[in-house]
Amino acid sequence: MPLVQIHTIKDVFTHEQKQEMIEKVTQAMVDIEGEALRGVTWVTINEIESGSWGIGGQALTTSAVHSLQEAV
C-alpha cells in the first residue's frame, strides 16, 4: 500500500491541477504495481504556506513560483 506525498507551496496549483496530479501519480503507481493495488494507493498533497519553503537559503513564495511558471 504505497503512500505518495506531494509537497507544494499553497495557492500555486488549482484544484483541477491537484486532481490531475492525484490521478496521474496513482496511474504511475498502478503501472508499476498492477491494477489490483489501485484502491490502496494513497496520494496526498501537502501545501506549505508561502514563504515557509526555502531553497538555497531563500524563502520561496507563491508569487515567485507563478513567475517561474510564466517564464516557461
N, C-alpha and C positions, 0 to 999 in steps of 0.2 A: 504494500500500500504506500505509494510514494506521496510525499507532500512537497510541492514545489512552491517556493515563496518568491514573489517578485516585489522588490523594493523600488519605489519611485517617489519623486517629490510631489507633494499634494498639488492638485489642480493642473498638472501637466497634461494628463490624458483625460479624454471624455469618457463618459460611462460606456459608450459604444466601443471605444478603443480598448477599454479594460475588458469588456465582454469578449472581444476578438482575441485578446491575449489569453484569456482563460480557455477559450475554445481551441486555439492553435497549440498552446502548450499541452493541453490534455491530449490532443491528437498526436503530438510528437511522442508523448509517453506511451500512448496506445500502440503507435507504430513500433516501438521498441519492446513493450511488454506483452502485447496481444490484447485483443478486444475484450477478453474476459475481465480485465482489470480496469476498464473504463469507469465503472461505477464506484471504484475505491481510489481513484486518482484525484487527489485534492490539489487545488491551486488557490493560493491566497495572494492578494495584492495589498501590500502594506505601504501606506502613504506617509511620508515623513514631512513634517512642516517645512515650509520654505525657509531657507537659511539655516536649517538644522542638519544639513548634509554637507560635508566638506570634502573637497578634492584638492590635493596639493597645498593644503593649509588655508584654502579659501572657502568661505561658505558659498554654497550654490543655491540660487533662488529660482523660483518658478519663472520669473521673467527672463532670467539668464538662459534657462532651458528653452523657453519659447523662442528666444533669439537664435539659439543654435538650430532649432527645428526649421526656422525660416531661412537659414543660411544654406540648407541642404537642397 
